[in-house]
Amino acid sequence: MHSETARGAGAPYWSIAGLWLGMRYALPLLPGSAVFGAAFGTVAAQKGLSLTDAALMSAFVFAGASQLVAMEIWKDPLTFGTIATLALVTGVVNMRMLLMGASLRPWLGPLPAAQVYPVLLMNTDASWLISIRHRAEGGSDASVLLGSSIALWIIWVPVTMLGYVAGALIADPRRFGVDLILPMFFVAMLVPLWRGPRHAVPWAVAGFVALLVQALVPGYWFMIAGSLSGAIAGGFIDDRR
């Protein structure tokens, strides 16, 4: 293996050591991810999905926020309108991945696309945070992103199945606060992103607009309105800077 200095400052590369390092970085996040995954499994059971359906969704989608949002909208039987709503809302929820991918471009851009894009399919909020911190501290090993993602994926599928079994036995998951998992997760995600009160303005704008639209407009338009308003506010903040 080569050290950071030998590789050259900022030059991205892959290594087995980085893979294990990413997995180790992910260890403190596994309990929270386990609770999140179990919550999805519980809700999936309540919505009438089979154990196989829930496990396959976690294995191939691997996007906790989108999976929980999808369960909120899920209706049986599925209609064309429901499918269209699922696609639109989950697409909006995942639009943050566009910004995450853009933030990784200056670091991973020099690597061949055939190496980078398959790894980005495994990217999550948690593994992105781990990787960005690794990069900010002077690291260049791209394997950290893959290693942390694999560690989270390995725990995600089994806990989904455990949550599903529990959900089949629980009549009302909301009694145990399962419906609070998603908002608590995103609030926790904001902590390491704190850059002072001024940069928190877009968060406040997005939250206020989302709550207002939710109160006035039926359906899931509050997600779209909150996301767009927060993005626009963030653009003005960056422009002033």
QUIGIJO-V516900 format. One record per pair of residues at least 24 apart in sequence whose ideal C-beta (glycine too) atoms are under 10 Angstrom apart, sorted by the first residue. I is the first residue (numbers start at 0). J is the second residue. D is the distance in whole Angstrom. If there is no record, write none. Layout:
i:I j:J d:D
i:I j:J d:D
This chain:
i:0 j:140 d:9
i:1 j:140 d:10
i:3 j:137 d:7
i:3 j:138 d:7
i:3 j:139 d:6
i:3 j:140 d:8
i:4 j:137 d:10
i:6 j:139 d:6
i:6 j:140 d:8
i:7 j:139 d:8
i:8 j:137 d:8
i:8 j:139 d:8
i:9 j:105 d:9
i:9 j:106 d:8
i:9 j:109 d:9
i:9 j:134 d:9
i:9 j:137 d:9
i:9 j:138 d:10
i:9 j:139 d:6
i:10 j:106 d:10
i:10 j:109 d:7
i:10 j:110 d:10
i:10 j:139 d:6
i:11 j:103 d:10
i:11 j:105 d:10
i:11 j:106 d:6
i:11 j:107 d:6
i:11 j:108 d:8
i:11 j:109 d:6
i:11 j:110 d:5
i:11 j:114 d:10
i:11 j:115 d:9
i:11 j:134 d:9
i:11 j:138 d:10
i:11 j:139 d:5
i:11 j:140 d:8
i:11 j:141 d:5
i:11 j:142 d:10
i:11 j:144 d:10
i:12 j:109 d:10
i:12 j:110 d:8
i:12 j:139 d:6
i:12 j:140 d:6
i:12 j:141 d:7
i:12 j:142 d:8
i:13 j:110 d:8
i:13 j:114 d:7
i:13 j:118 d:9
i:13 j:140 d:7
i:13 j:141 d:6
i:13 j:142 d:5
i:13 j:143 d:10
i:13 j:145 d:8
i:14 j:139 d:10
i:14 j:140 d:6
i:14 j:141 d:9
i:14 j:142 d:5
i:14 j:143 d:9
i:14 j:146 d:10
i:15 j:142 d:7
i:15 j:146 d:9
i:16 j:140 d:7
i:16 j:142 d:8
i:16 j:143 d:10
i:16 j:146 d:10
i:17 j:133 d:9
i:17 j:138 d:8
i:17 j:139 d:9
i:17 j:140 d:3
i:17 j:141 d:7
i:17 j:142 d:3
i:17 j:143 d:5
i:17 j:144 d:9
i:17 j:145 d:8
i:17 j:146 d:6
i:18 j:140 d:9
i:18 j:141 d:10
i:18 j:142 d:4
i:18 j:143 d:8
i:18 j:144 d:10
i:18 j:145 d:6
i:18 j:146 d:4
i:18 j:147 d:9
i:18 j:149 d:8
i:18 j:150 d:10
i:19 j:142 d:8
i:19 j:143 d:10
i:19 j:146 d:6
i:19 j:150 d:10
i:20 j:129 d:10
i:20 j:133 d:8
i:20 j:138 d:8
i:20 j:140 d:7
i:20 j:142 d:7
i:20 j:143 d:6
i:20 j:146 d:6
i:20 j:147 d:9
i:21 j:126 d:7
i:21 j:129 d:7
i:21 j:130 d:8
i:21 j:133 d:8
i:21 j:140 d:8
i:21 j:141 d:9
i:21 j:142 d:6
i:21 j:143 d:4
i:21 j:144 d:7
i:21 j:145 d:6
i:21 j:146 d:3
i:21 j:147 d:4
i:21 j:148 d:8
i:21 j:149 d:8
i:21 j:150 d:7
i:21 j:151 d:10
i:22 j:142 d:10
i:22 j:143 d:9
i:22 j:145 d:9
i:22 j:146 d:5
i:22 j:147 d:7
i:22 j:148 d:9
i:22 j:149 d:7
i:22 j:150 d:4
i:22 j:151 d:9
i:22 j:153 d:9
i:23 j:129 d:10
i:23 j:143 d:10
i:23 j:146 d:8
i:23 j:147 d:9
i:23 j:150 d:8
i:24 j:125 d:10
i:24 j:126 d:9
i:24 j:128 d:10
i:24 j:129 d:5
i:24 j:130 d:9
i:24 j:132 d:8
i:24 j:133 d:7
i:24 j:143 d:7
i:24 j:146 d:8
i:24 j:147 d:6
i:24 j:150 d:8
i:25 j:123 d:10
i:25 j:125 d:7
i:25 j:126 d:7
i:25 j:129 d:6
i:25 j:143 d:9
i:25 j:146 d:7
i:25 j:147 d:4
i:25 j:148 d:8
i:25 j:149 d:8
i:25 j:150 d:4
i:25 j:151 d:6
i:25 j:152 d:10
i:25 j:153 d:10
i:25 j:154 d:9
i:26 j:147 d:9
i:26 j:150 d:7
i:27 j:125 d:10
i:27 j:129 d:10
i:28 j:123 d:10
i:28 j:124 d:10
i:28 j:125 d:5
i:28 j:126 d:9
i:28 j:128 d:9
i:28 j:129 d:8
i:28 j:147 d:8
i:28 j:150 d:8
i:28 j:151 d:7
i:28 j:154 d:9
i:28 j:187 d:10
i:29 j:125 d:9
i:29 j:150 d:7
i:29 j:151 d:7
i:29 j:153 d:9
i:29 j:154 d:5
i:29 j:155 d:10
i:29 j:158 d:9
i:30 j:154 d:9
i:31 j:125 d:8
i:31 j:180 d:9
i:31 j:183 d:9
i:31 j:184 d:7
i:31 j:187 d:7
i:32 j:63 d:8
i:32 j:123 d:9
i:32 j:125 d:7
i:32 j:150 d:9
i:32 j:151 d:5
i:32 j:152 d:9
i:32 j:154 d:6
i:32 j:155 d:6
i:32 j:158 d:8
i:32 j:184 d:9
i:33 j:151 d:10
i:33 j:154 d:6
i:33 j:155 d:8
i:33 j:157 d:9
i:33 j:158 d:5
i:33 j:159 d:10
i:33 j:161 d:9
i:33 j:162 d:9
i:34 j:158 d:8
i:34 j:162 d:9
i:34 j:177 d:9
i:34 j:180 d:7
i:34 j:183 d:9
i:34 j:184 d:9
i:35 j:63 d:5
i:35 j:64 d:9
i:35 j:66 d:9
i:35 j:67 d:8
i:35 j:125 d:10
i:35 j:151 d:10
i:35 j:154 d:10
i:35 j:155 d:8
i:35 j:158 d:8
i:35 j:159 d:10
i:35 j:162 d:9
i:35 j:180 d:6
i:35 j:181 d:8
i:35 j:183 d:9
i:35 j:184 d:6
i:36 j:61 d:10
i:36 j:63 d:7
i:36 j:66 d:9
i:36 j:151 d:9
i:36 j:154 d:7
i:36 j:155 d:5
i:36 j:156 d:8
i:36 j:157 d:8
i:36 j:158 d:4
i:36 j:159 d:5
i:36 j:160 d:9
i:36 j:161 d:8
i:36 j:162 d:6
i:36 j:180 d:10
i:37 j:155 d:10
i:37 j:157 d:10
i:37 j:158 d:5
i:37 j:159 d:7
i:37 j:160 d:9
i:37 j:161 d:6
i:37 j:162 d:3
i:37 j:163 d:9
i:37 j:164 d:10
i:37 j:165 d:7
i:37 j:166 d:9
i:37 j:177 d:9
i:37 j:180 d:9
i:38 j:63 d:8
i:38 j:66 d:10
i:38 j:67 d:7
i:38 j:70 d:10
i:38 j:158 d:9
i:38 j:159 d:9
i:38 j:162 d:6
i:38 j:165 d:10
i:38 j:166 d:9
i:38 j:172 d:8
i:38 j:175 d:9
i:38 j:176 d:9
i:38 j:177 d:5
i:38 j:178 d:8
i:38 j:179 d:9
i:38 j:180 d:4
i:38 j:181 d:8
i:38 j:183 d:10
i:38 j:184 d:9
i:39 j:63 d:6
i:39 j:64 d:10
i:39 j:65 d:10
i:39 j:66 d:5
i:39 j:67 d:6
i:39 j:69 d:9
i:39 j:70 d:7
i:39 j:155 d:9
i:39 j:158 d:9
i:39 j:159 d:6
i:39 j:162 d:6
i:39 j:163 d:9
i:39 j:166 d:9
i:39 j:177 d:9
i:39 j:180 d:8
i:39 j:181 d:9
i:40 j:66 d:10
i:40 j:155 d:10
i:40 j:156 d:10
i:40 j:157 d:10
i:40 j:158 d:7
i:40 j:159 d:4
i:40 j:160 d:6
i:40 j:161 d:7
i:40 j:162 d:3
i:40 j:163 d:4
i:40 j:164 d:8
i:40 j:165 d:7
i:40 j:166 d:6
i:40 j:167 d:9
i:41 j:70 d:10
i:41 j:159 d:9
i:41 j:161 d:9
i:41 j:162 d:4
i:41 j:163 d:7
i:41 j:164 d:9
i:41 j:165 d:6
i:41 j:166 d:3
i:41 j:167 d:9
i:41 j:168 d:10
i:41 j:169 d:7
i:41 j:172 d:5
i:41 j:175 d:8
i:41 j:177 d:5
i:41 j:180 d:9
i:42 j:66 d:9
i:42 j:67 d:7
i:42 j:69 d:10
i:42 j:70 d:4
i:42 j:71 d:8
i:42 j:73 d:9
i:42 j:162 d:8
i:42 j:163 d:9
i:42 j:166 d:7
i:42 j:172 d:6
i:42 j:173 d:10
i:42 j:177 d:6
i:42 j:178 d:8
i:42 j:180 d:9
i:42 j:181 d:10
i:43 j:67 d:9
i:43 j:69 d:9
i:43 j:70 d:6
i:43 j:73 d:8
i:43 j:159 d:7
i:43 j:160 d:10
i:43 j:162 d:8
i:43 j:163 d:6
i:43 j:166 d:7
i:43 j:167 d:10
i:44 j:70 d:10
i:44 j:162 d:8
i:44 j:163 d:5
i:44 j:164 d:8
i:44 j:165 d:8
i:44 j:166 d:3
i:44 j:167 d:5
i:44 j:168 d:9
i:44 j:169 d:8
i:44 j:172 d:9
i:45 j:70 d:8
i:45 j:73 d:10
i:45 j:163 d:10
i:45 j:166 d:6
i:45 j:167 d:8
i:45 j:169 d:8
i:45 j:170 d:9
i:45 j:171 d:9
i:45 j:172 d:6
i:45 j:173 d:10
i:45 j:177 d:9
i:46 j:70 d:5
i:46 j:71 d:9
i:46 j:72 d:10
i:46 j:73 d:5
i:46 j:74 d:9
i:46 j:75 d:7
i:46 j:166 d:9
i:47 j:73 d:8
i:47 j:74 d:10
i:47 j:75 d:5
i:47 j:76 d:10
i:48 j:73 d:8
i:48 j:75 d:9
i:48 j:163 d:8
i:48 j:166 d:10
i:49 j:163 d:9
i:50 j:159 d:9
i:50 j:160 d:6
i:50 j:163 d:5
i:50 j:164 d:8
i:50 j:167 d:9
i:51 j:160 d:10
i:51 j:163 d:10
i:52 j:163 d:9
i:53 j:156 d:9
i:53 j:159 d:6
i:53 j:160 d:7
i:53 j:162 d:8
i:53 j:163 d:5
i:53 j:166 d:9
i:54 j:155 d:10
i:54 j:156 d:6
i:54 j:157 d:9
i:54 j:159 d:6
i:54 j:160 d:5
i:54 j:163 d:8
i:55 j:156 d:9
i:55 j:159 d:10
i:56 j:156 d:10
i:56 j:159 d:8
i:57 j:152 d:9
i:57 j:155 d:5
i:57 j:156 d:5
i:57 j:157 d:9
i:57 j:158 d:9
i:57 j:159 d:4
i:57 j:160 d:8
i:57 j:162 d:10
i:57 j:163 d:10
i:58 j:152 d:8
i:58 j:155 d:8
i:58 j:156 d:5
i:58 j:159 d:8
i:59 j:120 d:10
i:59 j:156 d:10
i:60 j:89 d:9
i:60 j:93 d:10
i:60 j:155 d:10
i:61 j:120 d:8
i:61 j:121 d:7
i:61 j:122 d:9
i:61 j:123 d:7
i:61 j:148 d:8
i:61 j:151 d:8
i:61 j:152 d:6
i:61 j:155 d:6
i:61 j:156 d:9
i:62 j:89 d:8
i:62 j:92 d:8
i:62 j:93 d:6
i:62 j:96 d:8
i:62 j:122 d:10
i:62 j:123 d:7
i:62 j:124 d:9
i:62 j:155 d:10
i:63 j:123 d:8
i:63 j:124 d:8
i:63 j:125 d:9
i:63 j:151 d:9
i:63 j:155 d:8
i:63 j:159 d:10
i:63 j:180 d:9
i:63 j:181 d:8
i:63 j:184 d:7
i:64 j:89 d:9
i:64 j:92 d:6
i:64 j:93 d:8
i:64 j:95 d:9
i:64 j:123 d:9
i:64 j:124 d:8
i:64 j:181 d:6
i:64 j:184 d:7
i:64 j:185 d:7
i:64 j:188 d:10
i:65 j:89 d:4
i:65 j:90 d:9
i:65 j:91 d:10
i:65 j:92 d:5
i:65 j:93 d:6
i:65 j:96 d:10
i:66 j:92 d:10
i:66 j:155 d:10
i:66 j:159 d:9
i:66 j:181 d:10
i:67 j:92 d:9
i:67 j:177 d:9
i:67 j:178 d:9
i:67 j:180 d:7
i:67 j:181 d:5
i:67 j:184 d:9
i:68 j:92 d:5
i:68 j:93 d:9
i:68 j:181 d:8
i:68 j:219 d:8
i:68 j:222 d:8
i:70 j:181 d:10
i:71 j:178 d:9
i:71 j:181 d:9
i:71 j:219 d:8
i:72 j:218 d:10
i:72 j:219 d:7
i:84 j:218 d:8
i:84 j:219 d:7
i:85 j:219 d:10
i:87 j:219 d:8
i:87 j:220 d:10
i:87 j:222 d:9
i:87 j:223 d:8
i:88 j:218 d:9
i:88 j:219 d:5
i:88 j:220 d:9
i:88 j:222 d:6
i:88 j:223 d:8
i:89 j:222 d:10
i:90 j:223 d:10
i:91 j:219 d:8
i:91 j:220 d:10
i:91 j:222 d:5
i:91 j:223 d:5
i:91 j:224 d:10
i:91 j:225 d:9
i:91 j:226 d:6
i:91 j:227 d:9
i:92 j:181 d:10
i:92 j:219 d:10
i:92 j:222 d:7
i:92 j:223 d:10
i:92 j:226 d:8
i:94 j:223 d:10
i:94 j:226 d:6
i:94 j:227 d:9
i:94 j:230 d:8
i:95 j:124 d:8
i:95 j:127 d:9
i:95 j:185 d:10
i:95 j:188 d:10
i:95 j:226 d:8
i:95 j:230 d:10
i:96 j:122 d:7
i:96 j:123 d:9
i:96 j:124 d:9
i:96 j:127 d:9
i:98 j:127 d:10
i:98 j:230 d:9
i:98 j:233 d:9
i:99 j:123 d:9
i:99 j:124 d:8
i:99 j:126 d:10
i:99 j:127 d:5
i:99 j:128 d:9
i:99 j:130 d:9
i:99 j:131 d:9
i:100 j:127 d:9
i:102 j:127 d:8
i:102 j:130 d:9
i:102 j:131 d:7
i:102 j:134 d:9
i:103 j:127 d:8
i:103 j:130 d:7
i:103 j:131 d:8
i:103 j:134 d:8
i:103 j:141 d:9
i:103 j:144 d:8
i:105 j:134 d:9
i:106 j:130 d:8
i:106 j:131 d:9
i:106 j:133 d:10
i:106 j:134 d:5
i:106 j:138 d:9
i:106 j:139 d:8
i:106 j:141 d:8
i:106 j:144 d:9
i:107 j:134 d:9
i:107 j:139 d:10
i:107 j:141 d:6
i:107 j:144 d:8
i:109 j:141 d:10
i:110 j:141 d:6
i:114 j:141 d:8
i:114 j:145 d:10
i:115 j:141 d:8
i:115 j:144 d:9
i:117 j:145 d:9
i:118 j:142 d:9
i:118 j:144 d:6
i:118 j:145 d:5
i:118 j:148 d:7
i:118 j:149 d:10
i:119 j:144 d:8
i:119 j:145 d:10
i:119 j:148 d:9
i:120 j:148 d:9
i:121 j:145 d:7
i:121 j:147 d:9
i:121 j:148 d:4
i:121 j:149 d:7
i:121 j:151 d:8
i:121 j:152 d:6
i:122 j:147 d:9
i:122 j:148 d:6
i:123 j:147 d:8
i:123 j:148 d:6
i:123 j:151 d:6
i:123 j:152 d:8
i:123 j:155 d:9
i:124 j:151 d:10
i:124 j:184 d:8
i:124 j:185 d:8
i:124 j:187 d:10
i:124 j:188 d:6
i:125 j:150 d:9
i:125 j:151 d:6
i:125 j:184 d:9
i:125 j:187 d:10
i:125 j:188 d:8
i:126 j:150 d:8
i:126 j:151 d:6
i:126 j:152 d:9
i:127 j:188 d:10
i:128 j:188 d:7
i:128 j:190 d:10
i:128 j:191 d:6
i:128 j:192 d:8
i:129 j:191 d:10
i:131 j:191 d:9
i:131 j:192 d:9
i:132 j:191 d:7
i:197 j:236 d:7
i:197 j:239 d:9
i:197 j:240 d:9
i:198 j:233 d:8
i:198 j:236 d:6
i:198 j:237 d:9
i:198 j:240 d:9
i:199 j:236 d:10
i:200 j:229 d:9
i:200 j:232 d:6
i:200 j:233 d:8
i:200 j:235 d:9
i:200 j:236 d:6
i:201 j:228 d:8
i:201 j:229 d:5
i:201 j:230 d:7
i:201 j:231 d:8
i:201 j:232 d:4
i:201 j:233 d:4
i:201 j:234 d:9
i:201 j:235 d:9
i:201 j:236 d:6
i:201 j:237 d:9
i:202 j:229 d:7
i:202 j:232 d:9
i:202 j:233 d:9
i:203 j:229 d:9
i:203 j:232 d:8
i:204 j:228 d:5
i:204 j:229 d:6
i:204 j:230 d:10
i:204 j:231 d:8
i:204 j:232 d:4
i:204 j:233 d:9
i:204 j:235 d:10
i:204 j:236 d:10
i:205 j:229 d:3
i:205 j:230 d:8
i:205 j:231 d:9
i:205 j:232 d:7
i:205 j:233 d:9
i:208 j:232 d:9
